[in-house]
């Protein structure tokens, strides 16, 4: 198969990825609850975290946010979790990604993280991207820490981001954190304790799919 040159591939890919960028959070009063239909990603939030926001199309794209107890979207510090379901890009773009022996998850995550690094107004410490699979789902995981992100996160903000490539949908899961003080966790490159980061990675690795072909029924 003949591949589209990189510069011709980039424009539609970037347009697609704009919808997959990490989220900044939403007002508590917005959104609506619903039961997603079709292929869905089953992933648990950290223990004790609450559903803080949900909106979208039960049969299409949606976003779900989780926050620790007593945290709000406009002022959280300990952590934030976001889950998005997104449709695949057009078939021609998918075919050309596959012709490069890549997955859509790989390409999507690489571009999103490059954008995060470009948009960090301070110093960005990137995590190495890991491409593989978990529970038979192709997945790519990366992240990083930006040490200056504005007044809502005066000591910086870190994120670990995963893109899962389902059979019918793509799923983006984001865990983010903000150091509570200038010196908190400064001994670690991503300003988070190894135990807390490992908890997020374990939750990402435990994700499963349901509702799609040969994936079993989703729980209500």
Secondary structure, 3 states (H helix, E strand, C coil): CCCCCHHHHHHHHHHHHHHHCCCCCCCCCCCCCCCCCCCEEECCCCCCCEEEEEEECCCCCEEEEEECCCCCCCCCCCCEEEEEEEECCCHHHHHHHHHCCCCHHHHHHHHHHHHHHHHCCCCEEECCCEEEEECCEEEEEEEEEECCCCHHHCCCEEEEEEEEECCCEEEEEEEEECCCCCCCCCCCCCCCCHHHHHHHHHHHHCCEEECCCCCCCCCC
